[in-house]
Each structure stands twice: as structure tokens, then as C-alpha cells.
Amino acid sequence: MNPEEFWSLPGPRRFVAAAVSDVLDGKCVVARAPLILLDDLASEIRRHLREREYWFDTLTPSTEPLQALSLALPKQDGPPVLRTIIDACGPTRRIMLVTVTDAKIWPEWASLLLKFHQQIVRLDEHTRPILVITTSCSVRSLCDEVALRIRAWDGAWTETDSIALAQSFSHGLWSDSFVEKVAVHTVASLAIWDTQLCARLTASTKEMFSDPLNLLKEVASSRGWTARSQEDEDMGTAGYLDGRRVMHSALLAVRADDSPQGRHARAELDRRTWKAQAAVLLPWIEEQRLRLVRDIARFLPIRDEDPPEIREIGSIWFELRRTNAPANQKWKVSLLRDARNTLAHRDILSEAQLKMLETTFKY
């Protein structure tokens, strides 16, 4: 997946759009994101500004932020002074962008940003200079001000993005729409934000459905991750989903062993796969139950207070098996019941079971 496709996903697109909107409203912006996204994030912000025909300068991060600011402007006499730099920006809006990844120099840039805000807050919001910082450093010491917005990636990525990401890798790879839908949700649940893992899982359908543990361990090994690796956004071993911090599936895999913590890691991996299957299968099972009821209602006992349409699949199976209903109808009810029971016990269906359901209920 190329950067343009990634930043067109709903969450990333909203994140960039919000930051650019802040700039257009005359506010300085700090956009914090994991290190692996920073270069593309800065490029995307520049692209949006360029499309709107805004002039901007890209600064070089240094231990002397004032010096970096002054280099973007005409040469001035004497040491750089913030007030002089702001005055030198002129009557038209000047946007200055910088990416700061070094935690050692971040305090200097954060301090400069606050002083910069104090100097521009009383200027005309349509013409005042703007400082935009993309960073992977902590922004906990900063907060929104009159002319300053803090944008953190923490709540940007959602389950919708994970599914859209998985779908982008799946087109044309699976012929059965039912199996594809389960596969897409499984990839989304395991890969979450990881484009490389998305591609790997999509190409390894059997491992993904049966037991993705070994595949995930291979991914972790290729990245140098071990059971002792820290949960870190910049490394990619952790991230955010719907505002919650979650561990990467590959790190869970290398931590899965017989210890209490290891069993918890394995249980979380299984839960992710189960959640993906349940999201697709439970509504699908209900749809098939309603279709079947129309064909087998005449074989079921009549109870005014409990018509066949509202009976759950287990009750239908129990009543139908003792009737002279066609064997294929009993088989279908049995398959639905078994699938529902598997999911009810938080177990996972195999690829063979999924294909059996797809084949049996293909209308």
C-alpha cells in the first residue's frame, strides 16, 4: 500500500484534515504520531497546503529552534529574536513546518512553540505566521490554546480503518464472498494498523484461519522482536485502536507460552480471531435461520406464544430432528447450530467449516 492510499483511509484522512483546518483557521499545530508515520504525515500536510496554494517553509530541526526559524527568513542583523522573526514574516501568512523526532531537543521546540503562540495570539488570524510541528515525542505538557491545537494520533485509527485496510489487500484473492468477508475481518482484527502484516496474512489464508501463531512469530522474528521487547508505538509493537492502547499481534505471539502472562497473550490472540468471526457469522447465522424457518415451519410444533420465527436455532434443531422433515433441511439446521455453539463458547471455526457453510447455504 502506498502512502496516498494509507492517508485516504477514513481515520488518517480525518487526522490530516483536522490539522490542516486548524492551520487555515490561523492556529499553530502540533501533530503527534508514531515515528513510523511522521515522514508521510508531514508530506501529507504539505500536499494539502500546496493544493490550497499556501506558501510554506520546511525547517530543519536543531538544538537552536530560533536559529532554525530565522534561516527561513531574509538574513537579519544580530542574533535571532523571536519578535523580530515574527515581524519579518510580513503581512501575508507564512507557514513554517518542522518534524522533531529527537526527545533531547523536543523541550526546546515545545518552549519555543509556547512563546511563538504568545507573540502571535493578538495578531490577525488571517495573516499571522503559523508554526506546524509534527513529532513523535510526548505532548502531555502541552494543551490547546487560543491559537494552538494539539492533535494526537491516539484516537485517529479505528476498527473501520482496519477493515478498510484489510479490504484493500483482499480484492480478487478469494472467490467466495462469504469466506472473503470473514477473512477480511480476521486480517483486520490481527493486523489492525500494520500494512505489511495485512499483506502477509492475506497471502496465507490457511494459516490465518487455523492457527496464525507461527506466522505471527515469523513476523516478530523478522523485526527483531522478542518476548522482552517493550510495547512501543515508535517500534510498532503497540498502537491505538478506537482510542485504546493495544499490543501488536506479533508481540503477543512471541509472548504466548505456558506462563500466566503467556496464556493471557494467547487468549488475546484467540479473542481477536473469534471477534472477527463473530462479527460476520452471528448476523449471517440469523439470516440463514430466518430463511430456513419459512421452509420448515410446517414441521415444527405450533405455539402461539412462541412462533417459529422467534425460536433460536438450538430449539429449532431439537424439535426438527424428531420430525420427517427433509434430511437436507435437518443438515442445514445442524450446521447453523454447531457454528453458533462454537462461537458461543468463544471457539474458532476452521477454514473447512467456513467453506462448508458457504457451500451448503449458497442460494
Buried (B, 14 or more C-beta within 10 A) or exposed (E): BEBEEBBBBEBBBBBBEBBBEBBBEBBBBBBBBBBBBBEBBBBBBBBBBEEEEBEBBEBEBBEEBBEBBBBBBEEEEEEBEBEBBBEBBEEEBBBBBBBBBBEEBBEBBBEBBBEBBBBBBEBEBEBBBBBBBBBBBEBEEBEEBEBBBBBBBBBBBBBEBBBBBBBBBBEEEBEBEBBBBBBBBBBBBBBBBBBEBBBBBBEBBEBBBBBBBEBBBBBBEEBEBEBEBEEBBBBBBBBBBEEEEBBBBBBBBBBBEEEEEBEEBBBBBBBBBBBBBBBBBBEBBBEBBEEBBEEBBEBBEEEEEEEBEEBEBBBBBEBBEEBEBEEEBBEBBBBBBBBBEBBEEEEBBEBEBBBBBBEEBEE
